[in-house]
């Protein structure tokens, strides 16, 4: 999705825009549409050509209400537009598609296993992976940062989940197929979305069978040993939650990386400010998350008639909360269309809000902090080396191609080259 900076409310008619169309996020300008909606139509019903409909919510506080209040908005009928008007078979089984108390019973053990404290033991491994990721910059030729970043999360998520390394490239592609099934780069015949889901579910079912009865300190083993309501999780519940954890990791971190680096290219003064004061790094990472907002929307259904921004929504209606819009709301963010590495406060909703706040956020933050620490330590300036290509997806605000070159700092080429040449096993980390 293009990260545009509309200076004023454009003369647009949101009712004539299809916010469900993945092409809008590949070649259009949703930020201009959301800006108009925030000012003039903050809660708007859209009916698709096939008769299905949903309500769009674009203001920060309304988005938070939708994501926070499970007594009014349920997750169990589906949480993404790809399941609009079709009850999600994962409802009540997958953490992301369940409401309290079931959601709480699933989430609390996982939150402890993936806390910031637990994730810190991964830092040596992640730093080594970061250096390998950045190593091609030492060659001085154009390098597709977005394409390379797509494989980055799998290196620690795959290990965390105990998945064999030869499987990682295919799993990475399958998650891209699942979130961008109409993008020509990820289509594989007809029914890409169904095919991706089927293959991922089969993969995890096979993995569970293959590892049954073995000592397993991975996240999959943790799920296998979890108990809710006085019983162990069933296989279908484990499979659904493995799918959700993998998808969440693979489709968020890479696009936060690409979106932040693109912002540094477009705003070199902000990157210079960060390199002059590395103490701003944590704030810069949070601003990159706000700016890129990789998870573009979440969907809920109304349990009863309710009201948002003065608009009445009947019971049983699909409501789509647009996170990318909430993170540009002037009511919360001063100069929301400015990329500011020192922004504070920065109460963005890039990881969601409320009970469904991303359980993998601590791992993502650790990985992003280490990545940008190494970028600041090694890169004097990035330059764009080709056109940016955006993902055709209404769920993930993604960049699939970002060719760059870099002016490296003294000694960086040798350091990155040595990391690339070293190869070998990465430092171990377990739950």
N, C-alpha and C positions, 0 to 999 in steps of 0.2 A: 504494500500500500504506500502510495506516495505521501511523504510527510510534509505537506504543504503548509504555508503560512498566510492564509487569507487575512488581509489587512482590515477588512470590514465585512459586514453581512452581505453575501452575494445576493443578487436578484434571482433566486431559484425557487421553484415550486417543489417542495419535498414530496408532495403527493404524486408527482410524476416520475419519481426516482424509485428504482427497485433495489432496496438495500440488501436483498437476499442474493442478488446477482453477483457471482464470484468475479465476473469481468470488471465490475466497478472498482474492485480493489487491485486489479492488475493494471488498468489503464485510466481509470477515472479519478475523481477527486472527492472521496467521501468526507474529508474534513470541511470542505466548503458547504456540503449538504448539512452536516451535523451542526455547523455554526448557525446556519439559518434555522434549523430545527430548535436548537437550544434557546434561541431568541423568540421564535414565533410559533413553534409546534413541538413542544418538548415531549409530548406523548401522542403518538400518531399511529393509526391503524392502517395497515397495508394489506390489500388483497391481491394474491398472485393470480396469474392467468389461469391456473388450474382450480381456483376457488379457495385454496387454503389462505389463511390470514394470520397475522400476528401484529402485536402492538410494539412499536419501537419506543424505547426510553433512552434519553440522551443526556440528561443533566446528572451531575455528579451525585447529588443527594438522593435523587430518585433511583439511580442505578444501585446505590448502596442499600436503599430500602428493599429493592427487589432481591438482591443477593443475600441480605441479612435475615429477612423475616420469613421463616419457613411456615409460620402460621397463616400467612396470606399467599405465599408463592411456593409451590412445591417443585422439587427437582425430579420426582420419581416418574414423571411422564416423558421426560426427555430434556436435555440441557443444551442442545445445539440445533441450529436451523436444519441440519441434515436429517433430523428426526421429526420435523414439524408435522403435526397431525397424525403421527404414527407412534403409538405407545412404545417406549423404549423397553426392549426385553431385559435390559440390565437394571431396570428400575427396582430399587430395594435390594439389589445384589452388589452393585458397584458403588463404592463410596461416593463418587461424583454424582450418582443418580439415586441418591437416597436422602431421606430427611431424618432429623433426630426423632427418636433415640437411636435408631439403627445406624445412622451416619456417625453419631458420636462414638458408638461402640466400635466401629471400624476405624475411625480416625485417631482416637486417643493413643492406641498402641503404636500406630505408624508414626504419629507425631513425635513420640518419644524416641523411636528408632532413627528418625531423620531430623532430629533437633540440630540447632546450630552447634551445640557442644559435640554431638555425635559426628557431625560432618567435618569438624576441624581435623580429625585424624586423616582425612583424605587429602589434606593440603599438599604434602610432598608429591603424591601421585599426580594430582591435578596440575601442579606447577611443571612437572616434567612433561605432561601432555601438552600444556600450553606452549612450552618451548619448542616442542616438535611441530605443533600446529603453525607457529610463526616462522619456523626455519626457512621456508621457501622465500621469505622476504630477503634473505641474504644473497639470493641469486640476482637480484636487481631487475628481474623481468616481471611483466604483468602477472599478477596472481589473483585468482578469483577467491576473494576472502569469504564471500557468502557460501559458495559451494564447499569450501574447506570447512567452514564453521558448522555445516550441516552434520558432519560426522563427529564433531567434537563431543557432544553430550553422551553419545553411545559408549565412548571409551570409559567413562566412569559409571554411567547408568547400567551398561551391560555387565560390568564387573560387580557392581552393587547387587544386581539381580542374579548373578551367577550364570549368565548366558554365555555360551561359547563364542570366542572372538571371531571365528570364521562366519558366524551368523550375523554379525553386526551390520555389514553393508546392506544386506537384504532387509533387515529389520528397519534400518533408517529409511530406506526407500518406501517400505510399506506404510510407515507412519506418514510420510509425505503424501502418498496416494490416498490415505484415509482423510487427510485434512484438505487436500486440493485435488479431488477426483476429476475435475473438469479442466485442470491445467494440462495442456498438451504434453508437457515434459514428463508428467507422471501418469499419463493414461496407459493402461495395458488392456487393450481390447475394450469390449463393452462391459458396463457394470463395474467400473474400477473400484468404487466405494465398497460394494458388496464383496468383491473379490479380495480386497485388502483386509476387510474385517474377517472374512472366512479364514484367510491364510494366517492372520495373527492369532485368532482364537485357536486354530488347529496347532499352531506352533507351540503355544503355551500349554495346551492339553498334552501334546507329545512330550514336552519338557518335563511336566509333572510326572508323567508315567515313567520317563527314563530315569528320573532322580528319586523315585519313590523308595523309601527305606534306606536312603543314604544320609550320612551326616551332612547337613546343609546350613551354613551360617549366612547364607545370602538373604536378600530381601524376599525372594520367593519362598525360601525355607521359613522365614519369619511368618509370612502369610499362612503357610501350611500349618504352623503351630498355633496360630491365633484362635481364640475362642470368643464367640459372641453368643449371648443368650444361653449360656451353659453348654455350648457345643462348638466343635471345630468347624471352620469354614468348609463348605462343599466345594467340589472341584470347579463348578461353574462360577462360583463366587470368587475363587482364587484367580481363575482365568480372566474374568472381567476386570478385576483390580490390577492384575499384571498389565493388561492392555492399557488401562487408564494411566498407570504410573509411567509406562514407557512412552505413551503419547504425550503426556504432559512435559516430560523431560526433553523429548526430541523436537518438539515444535515451538518451544519457548526460547530457550537459551540461544540457539543459533541466530534467531532473528533479532534478539536484543543486541547481540554482538554487531551484526551487519548494520542495524539501524543507528547504533551509537557511533560506529566508525564513519558512516556516511554523514552524520551530523558534524563530526570533527572535521571532515573534508569541507563541508559547506560553511562551517563556522571556525576557521583556523584560529581566530582569536580566543575561542573557548578552549581549544586544545592547548594553545600556548599558555593560557591561564592555569590549566591543570598541570602541565609539565613544570611550570614555575613554582607551583605549590601542590606537591603530591598529597598533602593533607586533605585536599578536596576530593580524593579518590572515591570515598564512600558516597559522598553526595553526587559525584559524577555518575557513578553506577546507577544510583536511584533515578537520576534525571534521564539516563539512557533508557531505563525501564519505562518511565512515564512517557518519554518521547516516542518510543517504538511501539509500546503497548501490544506485544505480540499476540496475546489472546484477545481477539477483537470483540467477541461477544459471548454471553452466556444466556441461555433461555430458561424460563420457568413458566409454570401454568398457575393461574389464579385459583385459589381454593374457594374463594367467595368473591362477591362483588367488592371492589376496592377502588381507591382514588389515589392518583398521582398527579401532582401539579394541577389540581382542579379538574382533572379528567376522570370520569367514571369508567371503569373497566369491568365488564360482566364476569361472573364466575366461569371457570373452564376455558379461559382464553390464554393463548400463548403470548408471553411478554418477553421481548428480547432487550437485554441491557447491553448497550454498546460501550464497552470499556474505553475504546479509543476516543470516543467523544467525551466521556466523563473526565478523562485525563487532560482535556483542553478547556474545561469549564472555567470561565473567568471569575465565577462566583467563589472559586476555591483557589485557583492558581493565578497569581499576578503575572501578567504578560504571558499567557499560556502558549502563545505561538513563538516564544523565544526559548532557545535551548540554552540553559544556564547551569553550568557545572557546579555552581555554588548554591543552587536553589535550596532554600530552607524557610519554612517547613515544606515538605513534599509528600503529602498524604495520597500518593497515587494508588490506583486500583489495578495495576498491571498484573498482580497475582490474585485478583478477585478481592472479596470482602466477606466478612461474617463467617459462618460455620464452614463454608466451602473454600476459605482462603487456602491457596495452593500449599499442599503438604510438602512439596518439594522445594518450596521457596528458600529454605536455608542452604540446600545444596547448590541451587542456582546462584545465590548471592556469593557463596564461597568461590564458585567457579568464575563468576564474572569479576569479582574483586581481584583474584589472582591473575586472570587474563589481562585486565587493564593495568595492573601493577607492572607486568612484564612489557606491555605495550609502551607505557610511559618511560620505562627504564631503557628501552631499546630503539624506539621510533621517534625521530625528530619531527616528522611530518608525513602524512599520507597524501597521495595524489590519486585521483580517479583516472583509470587507464582504459575505460570503455563504458558503454551504456549500462545503466542500472536496469535490471529486469525484476519485476515484482510478481509475487505469487498470485495466481488466480484462486482466491479462497475467501469466503466470507467469515471464516473462523479464525484463521491465522493471518495477521498483518505481516507478511513476510517479504524478504528480499531473497530471490533465488540466485542472482548473479550480481556481483560487485567487483569488477576487476580493479585492482589497485597496484600501485608501486609505493615504495616507502624510502624516505631519506633516513638512513639509520644513524644512530649516534656512534661515537667512537667506541670501537671494541664490540659493538653489537653483532656485526656480521660473523665474527669469530665465535662469539658465544652461541649464536643461533646455529651456526654451522656445526659446532661441536655437539650440540644437543641432537641435531639430526643424525650425525654420524654415530653417536653413541649407541642408539638403538637399544636392544636388549630388553630385559623385563623391567616393568615399571614397579615402583615401590608398592608393597602390599598394603591393603586397607580392607578391613572387614567390619561388619556391624558390631 
